[in-house]
Amino acid sequence: MFKKTFSFDGRIRRTEYGISIIIYFVLYTVINEIIKEGNPGVSLAMIPMLWFIWAQGAKRCHDMDKNGWFQIIPFYVLWMLFIEGDSFLNKYGGNPKLESTPQHNFSVVKSSDPEQLVIPVIYNDSTIRNNVTNMEVRNVNYSNFQDVLRHLRNIPFVKSLNNTLLDSTGSIVITHDYTTQYLSNEFKKTIEGINILDVSDGNIIIKIK
């Protein structure tokens, strides 16, 4: 929370935007009182304050997949305070709620000594880069296999695809950021007419309806 507060890039949650508004009005009230006491030069402090609230507002709009200019619409600030942002990655960045709440996976450190405990190693999903997932596509023909590939290419964090099609089964090796589960969730969001049969670390099995 409150990273790069003067930047117009990225997304922020409702909570951060609400706190930003409170900070803005508290500072505005204090500065206004100082000006009334005969210190007009303090009014220059309004410039960074306005920059701050406009930047935070733009990022809140981005969280709802809207252009930052939407914040100038009368009463749109109420929408910004109460409406949930996009659950998944959009063109402005990842879900800030997921980034601020670590999602932990576990891997196992194996020991050659059978008497030693197996130690789980915890890592944060948001740090994963260049992950590789094998997707098996069942009950597929050339046309709908190409449709699957097209939808995968449209996912912003997918980096490369290698694919083969044999009879009615296709295989796709996907290089991407984030986890296999996150990839599966985003893929399911963008395409219809499929059943996701299984998702495990590094593997997804889907079937065309």
C-alpha positions as a printed NumPy array, in Angstrom:
array([[  0.   ,   0.   ,   0.   ],
       [  1.122,   3.556,  -0.843],
       [  3.889,   2.632,  -3.262],
       [  4.698,   5.226,  -5.944],
       [  1.905,   7.458,  -4.705],
       [  2.647,  10.219,  -7.237],
       [  2.692,   7.838, -10.209],
       [ -0.273,   7.547, -12.582],
       [  0.66 ,   3.975, -13.553],
       [ -0.737,   0.781, -12.086],
       [ -3.682,  -0.078,  -9.85 ],
       [ -4.677,   0.469,  -6.214],
       [ -7.401,  -0.997,  -4.001],
       [-10.48 ,   0.779,  -2.644],
       [ -8.924,   0.871,   0.809],
       [ -5.857,   2.805,  -0.335],
       [ -7.981,   5.22 ,  -2.351],
       [-10.298,   5.863,   0.611],
       [ -7.353,   6.572,   2.917],
       [ -5.89 ,   8.859,   0.234],
       [ -9.07 ,  10.949,   0.204],
       [ -8.978,  11.261,   4.008],
       [ -5.32 ,  12.36 ,   3.897],
       [ -6.107,  14.887,   1.173],
       [ -8.986,  16.532,   3.046],
       [ -7.11 ,  16.621,   6.374],
       [ -4.135,  18.353,   4.73 ],
       [ -6.462,  20.637,   2.753],
       [ -8.191,  21.748,   5.973],
       [ -4.887,  22.376,   7.776],
       [ -3.375,  24.333,   4.878],
       [ -6.562,  26.36 ,   4.42 ],
       [ -6.489,  27.397,   8.079],
       [ -2.837,  28.426,   7.795],
       [ -3.665,  30.557,   4.742],
       [ -6.489,  32.261,   6.646],
       [ -3.996,  33.25 ,   9.335],
       [ -2.064,  35.29 ,   6.801],
       [  0.37 ,  32.874,   5.194],
       [ -0.693,  32.788,   1.508],
       [  2.616,  31.251,   0.395],
       [  1.543,  27.955,   1.979],
       [ -1.003,  27.634,  -0.838],
       [  1.823,  26.247,  -3.004],
       [  1.516,  23.048,  -0.975],
       [ -1.771,  22.459,  -2.776],
       [  0.135,  21.514,  -5.958],
       [  1.676,  18.235,  -4.694],
       [ -1.586,  17.477,  -2.866],
       [ -3.586,  17.758,  -6.087],
       [ -0.999,  15.674,  -7.937],
       [ -1.265,  13.022,  -5.208],
       [ -5.068,  12.739,  -5.258],
       [ -5.262,  12.77 ,  -9.074],
       [ -2.59 ,  10.033,  -9.31 ],
       [ -4.356,   7.871,  -6.727],
       [ -7.671,   8.43 ,  -8.489],
       [ -6.203,   7.372, -11.843],
       [ -4.889,   4.129, -10.347],
       [ -8.268,   3.407,  -8.743],
       [ -9.896,   3.853, -12.167],
       [ -7.299,   1.473, -13.612],
       [ -8.275,  -1.105, -10.983],
       [-11.755,  -1.111, -12.545],
       [-10.2  ,  -1.306, -16.043],
       [-11.125,   2.322, -16.768],
       [ -9.089,   5.231, -18.079],
       [ -7.905,   7.642, -15.367],
       [ -9.958,  10.46 , -16.885],
       [-13.118,   8.749, -15.626],
       [-12.474,  10.321, -12.213],
       [-13.525,  13.756, -13.49 ],
       [-17.092,  12.501, -14.073],
       [-19.373,  14.094, -11.427],
       [-19.961,  11.777,  -8.449],
       [-17.824,   9.048, -10.033],
       [-15.72 ,   9.164,  -6.872],
       [-18.555,   7.305,  -5.086],
       [-18.258,   4.507,  -7.65 ],
       [-14.507,   4.444,  -7.097],
       [-14.957,   4.08 ,  -3.34 ],
       [-17.433,   1.222,  -3.351],
       [-17.043,  -0.875,  -6.521],
       [-14.745,  -3.902,  -6.5  ],
       [-11.836,  -3.836,  -8.95 ],
       [-11.011,  -6.455, -11.586],
       [-10.273,  -9.837, -10.017],
       [ -7.638, -10.677, -12.61 ],
       [ -4.846,  -9.04 , -14.513],
       [ -5.978,  -6.231, -16.823],
       [ -4.126,  -3.922, -19.214],
       [ -3.091,  -1.668, -16.306],
       [ -1.502,  -4.392, -14.162],
       [ -2.182,  -7.219, -11.736],
       [ -4.834,  -7.326,  -9.041],
       [ -3.411,  -5.248,  -6.135],
       [ -5.366,  -7.338,  -3.66 ],
       [ -3.489, -10.464,  -4.759],
       [ -0.162,  -8.632,  -4.719],
       [ -0.701,  -7.342,  -1.171],
       [ -1.882, -10.732,   0.128],
       [  0.838, -13.352,  -0.351],
       [ -0.436, -16.572,  -1.874],
       [  1.835, -19.318,  -0.723],
       [  2.711, -22.578,  -2.432],
       [  4.826, -25.271,  -0.896],
       [  7.692, -27.243,  -2.344],
       [  9.571, -29.976,  -0.51 ],
       [ 13.263, -30.132,   0.327],
       [ 14.191, -33.831,   0.275],
       [ 16.895, -35.184,   2.506],
       [ 19.156, -38.199,   1.912],
       [ 18.861, -38.968,   5.603],
       [ 15.489, -40.724,   6.17 ],
       [ 15.493, -39.678,   9.827],
       [ 15.555, -35.985,   9.008],
       [ 12.336, -34.063,   8.675],
       [ 11.128, -32.975,   5.255],
       [ 11.093, -29.157,   5.304],
       [  8.431, -27.253,   3.341],
       [  9.784, -24.232,   1.501],
       [  7.312, -21.359,   1.146],
       [  7.469, -18.972,  -1.759],
       [  5.259, -16.141,  -2.883],
       [  3.329, -16.643,  -6.131],
       [  3.843, -12.999,  -7.123],
       [  7.607, -13.566,  -7.43 ],
       [  7.301, -16.371, -10.005],
       [  8.676, -15.543, -13.434],
       [  9.202, -17.722, -16.503],
       [  7.052, -20.532, -15.179],
       [  6.309, -23.424, -17.576],
       [  2.963, -25.216, -17.776],
       [  2.021, -28.187, -19.969],
       [ -1.573, -27.978, -21.191],
       [ -3.252, -31.091, -22.576],
       [ -6.294, -30.371, -24.774],
       [ -8.654, -33.311, -25.324],
       [-11.489, -33.819, -27.812],
       [-10.054, -31.142, -30.087],
       [ -9.899, -30.517, -33.835],
       [ -7.672, -28.129, -35.781],
       [-10.157, -25.247, -35.663],
       [-10.908, -25.177, -31.95 ],
       [ -7.265, -25.961, -31.132],
       [ -6.312, -22.759, -32.952],
       [ -8.997, -20.963, -30.937],
       [ -7.392, -22.194, -27.697],
       [ -3.984, -20.952, -28.876],
       [ -5.439, -17.561, -29.81 ],
       [ -6.954, -17.086, -26.375],
       [ -3.717, -18.076, -24.678],
       [ -1.778, -15.538, -26.773],
       [ -4.198, -12.827, -25.612],
       [ -3.309, -13.395, -21.938],
       [ -0.81 , -10.588, -21.153],
       [  1.568, -12.618, -18.97 ],
       [  1.894, -15.534, -21.43 ],
       [  5.332, -15.266, -23.055],
       [  5.584, -18.164, -25.51 ],
       [  3.709, -21.214, -26.795],
       [  4.966, -24.469, -28.329],
       [  2.23 , -26.766, -29.566],
       [  1.549, -30.091, -31.277],
       [ -1.733, -31.66 , -32.408],
       [ -2.101, -35.426, -32.823],
       [ -5.524, -36.802, -33.775],
       [ -7.955, -35.341, -31.213],
       [ -5.417, -34.428, -28.528],
       [ -3.319, -31.282, -28.466],
       [ -0.313, -30.445, -26.312],
       [  0.794, -26.896, -25.507],
       [  3.908, -25.898, -23.57 ],
       [  3.282, -22.445, -22.117],
       [  5.955, -20.138, -20.713],
       [  4.384, -17.508, -18.487],
       [  4.631, -15.429, -15.317],
       [  2.757, -16.282, -12.098],
       [  1.479, -19.766, -11.221],
       [ -0.252, -22.525, -13.151],
       [ -3.403, -21.969, -11.088],
       [ -3.405, -18.246, -11.906],
       [ -2.955, -19.085, -15.597],
       [ -5.856, -21.535, -15.423],
       [ -8.112, -18.942, -13.787],
       [ -7.297, -16.308, -16.395],
       [ -7.709, -18.765, -19.292],
       [-11.102, -19.912, -17.99 ],
       [-12.187, -16.286, -17.814],
       [-11.401, -15.65 , -21.504],
       [-12.819, -18.721, -23.271],
       [-16.089, -20.634, -23.342],
       [-16.906, -24.187, -24.366],
       [-14.253, -26.005, -22.332],
       [-14.083, -28.141, -19.215],
       [-11.   , -27.879, -17.027],
       [-10.513, -31.454, -15.848],
       [ -7.405, -31.024, -13.716],
       [ -4.973, -28.342, -12.577],
       [ -1.754, -29.178, -10.758],
       [  1.633, -27.525, -10.466],
       [  2.893, -27.282, -14.057],
       [ -0.024, -29.145, -15.685],
       [ -3.504, -28.318, -16.96 ],
       [ -5.87 , -30.796, -18.618],
       [ -8.855, -29.409, -20.51 ],
       [-11.555, -30.958, -22.68 ],
       [-13.494, -29.295, -25.463],
       [-17.231, -29.665, -24.899]])
